[in-house]
């Protein structure tokens, strides 16, 4: 009887040891970071960009600095936009949208908006994951996908939902479009075109 028990124990141990080793390997894999982000479109975005944007709220002068971060697991985006021009019609629209007098809306000319956020690709699903924080103290979350030289991100945040398309239109040209729906359900469209800023040779 004792020899049978010892035999059973030995058999169980033979099966259990590989399982314990597999669990240990899985735990080690879970603690290891994935390979660095290798998406060629994201890598192409890295650099400094400048351009102009148009929206129902006016015309803006825009800058972006994009770099790899956190051991190349994320693309880190830093954006600055300055409102430089508003037509009388746009002022009326802004006054209505924000429930403020037109005279106060004129003060929006010259204002600066800043935002920053990380973006990456889920290594398990291939889905784009993104987050955004801005100088209005708003936070947004986004998910999306890539299609050729363009990627699309659906954003959700306190100012409503929006769909952003970013497209490589040349080696040093980038186009960005937004379809944004505010909390009241109104849809606003905006567009920005960026050119890569050439760095001076050292």
PyMOL commands that set and color helices and strands:
alter all, ss='L'
color gray80, all
select helices_A, chain A and resi 2-31+40-45+88-98+102-108
alter helices_A, ss='H'
color red, helices_A
select strands_A, chain A and resi 47-55+58-69+74-85+112-121+128-134+139-147+150-157+160-170+173-181+187-196
alter strands_A, ss='S'
color yellow, strands_A
deselect
rebuild
show_as cartoon
